[in-house]
Every structure is written in structure tokens, then in C-alpha cells.
Amino acid sequence: MHKILWKFVQLAKKEIIQNDFECIFSPHKKIMYGDGTMAEGFLDVQKKLLKCASKAEKWGEIFLHEYNHFIQYLLKTPHWKKYMNYPKDDFFFDWILGKKYNEQTLSKTHELVRNVELECERMTVQMIKKNGLPINLEQYIKTAAAYVYFYNFARKYRVWYKPECPPNKSKNIMALMPKTLNGSFTKMPHKILKAYESYYLNDDRRIYGRKR
Ligand SMILES: [Zn+2]
């Protein structure tokens, strides 16, 4: 592993622990989140835990993403505050799993969760730049954009992706991604929506979905 990144991760870990959180690197490709779904990393503010799968292919990037969620929490950033002040923060995923909510609640929670992820990704990009971290920035930005856009796709089709099929696995999606995260990501351009539709039309690539 690159020395600069290693040093940076050690410092970040120290800061996390100093704030009474646990910071665990689990030697697996995937780890289990509280609700039973698999992930490569997560931050749980109730349990005060940041956990990463240290054998995930891009675990450094996963860690940076979760670490920035931690910083959002610590600094109470504008989008984090809005997200946390909403009565229940996992509405959106509950809905994907089959729970019923009214349109207004759903639209609000979808917007809040997408914005908190976009804010986190913008912060992560700044962190990579500022610290000269050895990460391919153009690739990172496009992967982040593909992830944020997925929230709009998920809202339209009520699906999530299988952990082995994140949107950045699709060359067609990646080719259409912006080079910056300056956009608001509130709307999905037609071409981009089509690329997601053709990639996730395949049942093997998506999970959950409406109970039929
Ligand atoms: Zn996130």
C-alpha cells in the first residue's frame, strides 16, 4: 500500500478513536451492515462505529468516503444536519425494501439522503486533492457521480444494486459521467437514465425491488 495513504489512514483512525468511535478494519471483501445487507464500509453513529472491509478492492477509497461521513457528523455540516433532523433517516432504504410511505415523505427523504452522499463525495474529492493522496481523481469523481445518480434511478425503479454490480462497473454509465461533482444531481439526463436502465434491466444486477 502507498505510504502516503497509509499515513493518512493512521492519522484519520486516531482522530476517529479520539472522538470515542471504534474504527475497525475487517479482513474481508464485504462486511455485514446492521440490517443484514452487505457493504464494503459503513459509519454507524448510534453504535459509534466506522467499519471497513480491508480486503475490498478499493478499500482506501471506501475508507475515505466513510471517514468523510464521520467528518460530516463531527462538523454537523448543512446536509448532514438536515438528514439527521428528519425523523427517521433510513426511510428511503425501508421503502426500497417494501415499506409504504406517502409521496411527500418519500420525495423528502430521497432528496436528503442523495444530498448527504453528494456532500460527502465532494468533501472526499477535496480531501484527496488537498493531501495529494494517491488516488485516480478522475476515476473517483466519475464513480462518485455514478453512485449519486443511482439514487435517482433507485427512486424511479425502487431497486438497489447488488454489491458486485455497482454503477461504476458499467462502461456505458461511466462514459457519461461528469468530470466534476459541481452539478446538483437533482435530475437524471435522458441519456444517463437510458444507460442505467440497460445495465440494471438484468435481474442479476439488482436487488430488493418492489414486492410483486
Ligand atoms: Zn455514503
Residues whose N, C-alpha, C, O or C-beta is under 5 A from the ligand:
A	BS01	ZN	E117
